[in-house]
Amino acid sequence: MPDFQALDETPVIIFISETQAAIQENASYHSRLCATLELLKDIPAAFAKQAAYVADLKNELEQAERRLAGLVEATKKERKEHEAMRDSTGRKLVNRLTGKREAWAERAGKEEREYVKALEKEVKERESISSVQQMLDEAESVLADLSLKAEDFEYAQTELDDLYARIFEGPSQDFPEEDILEYQFNETKKRYEELQRTVNIEDLVVDILGRAKAAVQEARDLFHGAKLSSNLDLLPNRNVSESNPLRRAELKVEEADRLVKEGMKTSEAVRYVRKVDVPGRLLYGDILLNNGYWKSTFQDQLRKSMAQAEFVLSELKSQHTTASRRATTANESLVEVAQILEERRKALAACRRAAFEEYATKHAPPPTYRDVT
């Protein structure tokens, strides 16, 4: 006869997944992190607002100190004029003897009033600076306190994100909705990172082409200067000194050519632009005196160089404009994807928290010996 009593006492073994086990094990820690974040949820916005307030006060204080420096100089000037008028015994005597005593007194009074007015402005500005400084000290104290709380918030948020990553990252059959949101978040993150790389490249190309354009423009202006010199029968020779306009133009042409090649390495969208020819050496020396043949040859070379510079500058302007449009489009796309990424991050975090709390509530671990006693 079977022993039914023995069968009834057989323990029931319940198998749970690693994810479920991890949730049970970290339930208490999860609750503490969530409580901390709830308590400090308004801190990041408050910190940013206070930091902006402190920056405004510093700017206001800096402007006030500049105004005060000007007022101090004005006060010194007025005091000097007032004291000179007040202490001039000789002038007093002359005006008394010539019957201009009243005019002297009126002028002296005017100098005194102007000095007092300047002094009042200085004192008022000093009082204003003292008030702003006090406000700044108080604001910085508040900011320091908010900074510590912001660090606590960031630490708790990082810990919670790491906890969710350890428990939920990857396929989890127990929480299919979380898997879907995780996939969407990861795909959006990949797209964001790709766009960020594109933005970095396009911004760099805009900077490179902008500098190349400026170099060619400066070279063109130097060619114009050389042409004016040639009209005065002074023909610059580029191979003598770096102060020479043609030598400086050559350096700018080299700089532009190097930048264009750098841009081509950075992005396939950058097209090569021919290098501007710089008029070569005619004779030795910084300048050449008038000579009909050399002057004509030199001016022909200059005209060709100036025409090339205009063409290259036009091409670089076109490429720079196009690159700027690409950079603007890429930045706009990055902002849009960043918003989507943040929305999906929040949705994933909310799903993970809900799944965590729901399972932890329904499958709370048995009380420990310490809990019972």
Order of alpha helices (4+ residues) and beta strands (2+ residues): alpha-alpha-alpha-alpha-alpha-alpha-beta-alpha-beta-alpha-alpha
